[in-house]
Amino acid sequence: MIQKLGLALGAVMLASACQPATKTTSTSAPENSVSSAEAVSANKSNIEADMRFLASDDLEGREAGTPGYDTAAQYVADRMAALGVTPAGADGSFFQTVPLQRSYRVAEDLALEIQFAETGETLSLQENVDYIMNGSTQSEFDSISANAVFVGFGIVAPDLGRDDYEGLDVEGKIVVTLSGTPKGIQTEERAFYGSQKTVEASKRGAIGVVSLETPTRETVYSFARLVGEGRLDSARMSWLFPDGTPFSRAPSLRATGYLSLAGGRKMIEGAGKDFDALMATAEAEGGAVQGFDLPYQISMSQRSTLDTVESDNVIGLIEGSDPELKNEIIVLTAHLDHIGVSKSFEDDKINNGALDNAAGVSTLLEVARMMIEGDRPRRSVMLLIVTAEEKGLLGAQYFAQNPTVDVARLVGNVNLDMPVLTYEFEDVVAFGSDRSTIAAAVSSAAREMSMQLSPDPFPDQGLFTRSDHFRLVEIGVPSIFLATGTANGGDAAWAEHFATNYHRPSDDMNNDISFDAAAKFAEVNARIALTLANADERPLWLKDDFFARQFNGPQLAE
């Protein structure tokens, strides 16, 4: 349990002192209306105060398992208490403690070597230019050597009649796969298949994976940027079972590495294949790259230092007003952690995470105030502020596997992560909304605020599987991830954020953040949440939807 911290309490008093919005009296309204969102408006000063505290240098980037994160968690819990939110964590508190195994790779004890199996000749590869080796959260040391098999993208998609492993034996071998996913697959399904690649390799008995950079991946997050920004030496994490065993989605894999475009060229051309032709096929619609046995034996070794830390999810509940519907819960999620302090930047090394994701947490707190000061929603609403999102959605996954309430009560989820608030947005993107009846709530809220609902503008990013809502999708809960859109200069604002600020110290409060836009984002979120909480019927997946079938979620009858 985190103890009270003076720094957090002082900031809570500052935020609480912000002038509350005026509540207007509303006459009778239909049960499904969003009258409470209309009656209490968002207060941009509250959002700004919360963001300034959460993104301050004092919190040192809020990395999970650090004192800065603990201070942020205490602050959020105190804010919830001040708003009148009921604790919904463990043992009557706001906190759910997540046990974590933390790993740092030992740079001098990492190696990847590729030899021709017949001759013993070795490819000339330079670390941090041609390849990198990852550390491990599962063991302090691993050394493997095995024959290699190229499996294309490594996608197994029964709905598409696609199995990139067909005809290939990878048992006890090292799988070589293209990074990312093929173009032409529906964006959210594409993201899901991409998230399953190591799982599929492990299912088939592979003991290691080497990923090859592609031209598309280079534009999304390049090998050079990965090396140059020092992310490789930051902590990796897994959550722990009660017996101390670290969770793993791919338990047979003992080592993983990554080749740059230059390193991939050496590997593919050394195998007698046309690298440019292979990449052209990979970049084409469908990415129909065929797998084949490689003439190599790959040796990989890693050493990591391991320790255990704890980090808290912060969980509160706004109890619903309807005697029956209050047993159902609409979950609002946002991650509180960020990536801490960098080693590679010369001056400012603190990754403040103002937009990622102090903005999402601050928006959620304002939505909670709007609900509490307005007419209570019919369903209950949970505020789930999670840790270790940046380490693989770990806090959300831990909650999904160890819920603090009956999991059957969780009926819908709206997730807020990294809204770009540096422009006056005129549209929103709701990743996954058209897969469930949540779409109607999103469309209604956007229409009432004279905004448009736009499609996924970043299909290559795989965002639907990269934020906390996906851990609730995995237990069958209809979920969306809401973000500001690309109209009215939004495309340039998002491009600027990804290019210059994303996961960098420059994502701080010195950027030109529009708190009018932040208030607008809070209002559209409140409208969506209240529409879901006040509707007669709970959210449902559309009949035979892909994710309903994958995770046995509740569907519409027709």
N, C-alpha and C positions, 0 to 999 in steps of 0.2 A: 504494500500500500504506500502510495506517495504521501509524504507529509506536506502540510501547508507551507508555502513558500512566500516570503514577504514580497518578492518581486512580482509574482503573479497576482497576489492580493491587491497590491497598489494599482496595478494596471486594470484589474476588475473594477475597482472603485472609480477609476477614470472613465472606463467605458460605460459604467452604470450611470455616471453623471450626465451622459449625453441626453439632450432633450428628447423625450419619447415622442413618437408621432401621435397625432390627435386621433382618437377613436370617435367616429361618428355613429349616431344611432341609426340602426337599420330596422325597417318594419319587416313583416313576414316575408319569407323567401322560400322558394322551392327547396326541398331537402337536398337536391343535387347541385344547388348553386354554389358559387364561390364567394358568397357575400362577405365572409370574414376577410378574404384577401382584399376585397374592395374597401372594407370599412377601416382597416388599419394599413397605412402605407409604409413603405420601407423608409428607414432613416439612414441616409448615407453616412452620417457622422458616426453611428454605431459601427458600421462596417469598417470605416477608416480606422477607428480606434483599435478594433480587434486586429486588423491587418498590421498596423504599425507595431503592435506588441509582438505578434507572432512572427513577424519578419524582421525583428530587431537583431542587431549583432549580438546582443546579450545571450540569445538562445543558440548561437553558433550553428545555425543550419538545421536544428531539430532532428538530427539523425537518431533513429531508433536505438535505444540502449545507452543514451548519453544524458547527462544532467540537463542539457538544454531542452531535449525532448520532454523530460519529466516536468520541467517548469511549464512548458507549453500545455501538457496534459492537465496539470493542476489548474492552470489558468482557465482552460475550457470547462473543467468540472465546476470551478467556482462561478463562471459565467452562467452555466446551466442552473446551478443552485439559486443564483440571484434572480434568474428569470422565472423560477417556480417550476422547473422541470423536475420530474421524479427520478431518483437514481434507478438505473436498470442494469447495473453491472453485477459483480459478484458480492455476496454477503451484504446486500443492502447498500452498496456503495455505487459510485459512478464508474468504477474501474473494473476492467477485466484484464488481469495480468497475463501477458503472453510470454512464456519462456522461450528463449531463443539461443541457438548455437551460432556463435559469430566466428567467422573465418577470415583471416588475412593470408594471402598467398606469400610465400617466401620466394622473392624474385630470383635469388641466386640458385635455387633448387628446382627450376622449371626447365623442361626440355621437350622438344619434339624433333624427331629424326625420321626421315623417309628414305628407305633403302630399297633398291631393286632386289626382289626376293631371290632371283637366280644368280646375280653377279655380286651382290653385296655393295655395289656402288651407291653412294649417297647423294641425294639432291642437295645442292648448295642453298641453304635457307638461312636468312638472317632474322634473329629475334627482333620483334617490334617493327620490322620492315616487311617481312614475308609472313610471319606467324606470331601468334601469342598463345600462351597456355593459361588456362584458368586455374584458380585454386579450387578447393572443395570444402563443403560444409559437412561432409560425411566422414572423412578420415584425414588424419594428419599427413599421411604419405601414401602414394600409390605409384606403381611403376608397371606399365603394361607394354606388351609387344605382340602384335598380331597382324595377320593379313588384312588388307583393306578392300572394301567394296564401295564403289560409287553408286548411290541410290537416287540420283537426280535431286528433286526437291524433298524426297522422303515423305511424300504425302500419301496417306491412305484415306480415301474418300468413297465409301461404298455407294453413297447417293449419286456420285458422278461416275461410277463404274471405274474408279481409278485406284490402283495399288502400285506405287512406285517400287515396292519390294518384290513384285511378282517375278518368279523365276530366279531370285537371288537368295543365297544362303549367307546370313550374317551372324549366325550363332558363333559366339566366341571371337568375333572379328571387330575391326574398327570401321565404322560407317563414315563415309565421306558424303556430305550433303550440301546442296546449294542453300545459302541463307535465304530467308524470306519465303514467299509462296508464289505460285503461278498466277499470272493475270488472267482475268476472265471468269473467276469464281466470284459469286456474290460476296460482297465485302465482309460482312460479319462471319459468314461461313468460311471464307478465306482466312480470316483472322483466327478462327477456331482451329482449322486444320494446321495452321502454322504453329499454334501453341502446343500441338500434340506431337510434334516431330521427335523430341527426345523420348516421349512416352512410347511411341511406335517402335523406335530403335531398341528400347529396353525390352519391350514385349517379345521381340524376336531374338533376344539374347546377345545383342551387341555389348561390347565391354567399353567402348569409347566412341566418341563422335568428333569429327573434324568438320567444321562448316567453312564453306568457301564464300567470300564476298562476291556479290553480283553488282553489275552497274546500277541497278535500282537501289540496292542496299547502300551503295556508296553515296547516293544522293540523300538518303534518309538519315543515316548516321555512319559516317565513313570510318574505315579502319584507322586512318590517320588521326581522326578526331578522337577516337576511342583511346588510342595510345597517347596522344598529345595532351589530353585533359586530365590524365592521371586517374581515370575511373577504375583502371585495372587494380589499383592498390587500395581501393576502398573496401569496406567490409562486405562480405557476402553473408547471408543468414538463412537458417531453416528453423521452423518452430519445432519444439520438442514434445514428444509424448510423455505421459507421466513417468515412464521407466527411463527417460533420458535419451531415448532413441530419436535422432533427427528425422523429420518427415522428408520423404523423397518421392517424386512422381516417376522417377526413372531409376529404380534401385540397382539395375545391373550395370549401369554406366559408372566407370571408375575414373575416367579422365575425359576432359573436353578441351578442344583447341579451335583456333580460328585462323584461316589463311586470308591474306589480302588478295586483291586482284593480281598483284605481281606473283605472290606465292602460289595462288591457284593456277596461274598460267604455267608455272614451272611444273606443277604436279600433273596437270592435264596433258600438256605437250610432251612431258617425259613418258607418259603412257601411250604416246603415238596418236593422240587425238587432236583435232583442230579446236583450240580453245575459243577462238573468235566465233566459229560456227556454233559451238556448244552454247556460248553465252547468247548468241543471237536467237537460238531456239528457246533458251530459257526466258528471254525478254519478250518473246512473241506471245500472243493470246494462247492461253492453255499451258504454255511452258512444258511441252511434251518431250522432255529430255529423258532418254533411256538410260537405265543403269547398266553397269558392267563391272566385272571383277578388275581390280587394279593390279598391276604387276609389282606391288610394293608390300613391304612389311613396315608398318609404322610403329615406332617406339615413342611412348609418351610417359612423362613422369611429372608429378606435382608434389610439392610439400606446402602445408598450410599450418599456421598456428591457430588453435581453436580455444575458445573460452565460451562461457555462458553468461548471458545477460537477461534482464527482464525489461519489458516495455509494455505500457498499458494502452488498451483500447479505452475510450471514454464513452459511456453509453447512458443515455437518458430517455425518458418516456413522457410524452404528453398523452394522458389518458383520454380516450374518446368519451363522448357524451351519450352515445346510444347504448342502452343496456346490453344489447346483443352484439352489435357490430364492434364495440370497443375491444372485444376479444381478438379481433383481427388487427394486424399492425402493418402500416405503411412505413417502410424503412427509408430514411434519408441518410446517405453515406457521404463522407468526405475523409480523405486521409490527412493526418496532421504532420506526419514526418516529412523530412526532406533529406538531402544527401550530405549534410554536415559541412566539414571544412576540407577544402581541396589542398593538395600539396603542390600542384603544378602551376598555379597562377602566382605572379610575382608580387603583386600588391594586395588587393582585396582577395582573400582566400575563403571568405564565408559565403556559402551558398544559402542566401536568406530565404529563397522559395516564396517570394511575395505572391506571385500568381500561382505557383505550384508548391503548396496548395493552401497558403494562408488565405487566399481569396475564397476558395471553396468552403473552408471551415467558417470563415467570417460571414459568408452569405448564409450558410446553414443556421448559424446562431441568430441571425436577423430574421430568418424565416420562422424560427421557433418563437421569437418574441412576437411576431405578427400573429401567429396562431394563438398564443396564450392571451394576448390583449384583445383578440377578436372573439368571435363565437367559437367555442370549442368544436373541433371536427368530430364527426360521428365515430369514425374508427380511431384507434390509437395511432400515434405517430412516434416512431423511434428515431432518435438522433444517434447514429453510430459513427463515431469519430475514431478512425482506426490508425494503428501504427504499422510500420514496416511495409507500406505499399511499395516504396522504392526498392525493396529487397525481394519483390515477387508477390505482392498482394498478400503478405503473410498474416497481417492482423485480421483482415477480412476473412481469409481462409480459416484462421484459428476460430474466429467467431462462428463461421458457418459449420465447422465441425464440432464446436463446443458452445452452442448457443446458450445465452443466459435466460432465455424464455423458451417455451415450447416452440420448436421449429415450425410446427403446423400453423402457428399464429402469423407467420411472416408471409404476407400475401402480395407485396409489391415493393419495388425499390426504385428510387431516383437518386442517382449518384452525381456528385459535383466534383470535378477535378480539373484544375488549371483553366478556368475561364479567362480568356484574354480580354482584359478590361481597359485597353489603351485606345479605344475608339468607340464611337457611338453606334453600337451594333443595331441592326434592323432585322436580323433573322437569328434563329437558333438551330442547332443541330442536335437531334436526340438519337444518338446511336442506339439502334435496336428497337426504336419505338413502333415501327410498323410490323413488328412480330407479335404484338399483343394488343389487348384492348387499351393499353396505356396510350396508344396513338391518339385516341379521341381526346384524352385529357390534354395532351401536348398541343394538338391542333387547336383546341378550344382556347387554351391560354394564349397561344401565339396570336390567334385571330382577334381576341378581345383587346390585345395590346398592339394591334395593327402591325404585327410581325409575321414573317414567313417562316415555315419549317422547311429547312433545306436538307438535302441528302449528304451523306458522308463525303466531305471534300478531301479526305486523306486516306484512301483505301490502302495505300502502300504502308501506312503506319501501323495497321492492325490494332487500332485503338479500342475496338470492342472487347478484346481480351486483355487489355493492358491496364485496366483500372478496376477498382474494388467491386463494382456491381457484378463482375463476372463470377466472383466467388459465390454470390447468391444465385446467379443463373445456374451454377453447377449443382445447386440443391433444389432446382426447379422453380425458383421464384421469378416471375416476370419482372424484368428490370430494364432501365434505360440509363444512359450516360449523357447528361445534358451539358452542352457547351455553347458559347457564343459562335455565331455563324460568320460567313465570309462576305456578306454583302456590305455595301457602303464603306469600302476600304478594309473590310475584315480579312480579305485574302492577303493583303500586304501586311497587316498587323500580325497575323498568324505566321506568315513567312519570316517576318522580322524576329518574332519570338523564338521560333525554332532555330533560326540561323545564328542569333547573337546572345540570347538570354537563357534558353532552355538548359537546365542543369548546369548553370554557370553562376558565378557570384553576381553577375549583372542583373539577375532576376531579383531586384530589390525595390524598395520604395522610392528610389530616385527616378524611376521611370515615370512617364507621363500617364499615370493611372487616372482614369475617370471614375470618380465615385458616384456620379450620376448614372453611369453605365452599371456600376455595381449595384445601386439601388434598383435599377430596372431589372437586372438579372435576379435579384432577390424576389422581386414581385412576380416574375414569370414562374420562378420555382415555387413560390407560395401558391399561386393559382393551380399549378399542376398537382402539387401535393394535396391541396384541399379538395380538388375535384375528385381525386382518387379516394381520399378519406371520407368524402361525403356521398359517394355514389351508392346506389342500392346494391350493385353487384361488385364483388371483388375483381381485381384485374385477373385476366386469364390469357394464356397464350392462344394464338389463333390455331384452329384445328390443323393438326399434322405439321405444325411449324417445326423447323429443323431442330431448334433448341428444346422444344417441348419433348420431341422424340429422343434427343440425346440424353436428357436428364429427367425424363418422366415427370414433366411439369403439368399442372392442371390446364386443360384446354377447353375452348368453346365446344359445345356439342356439335355445332354445324359451322 
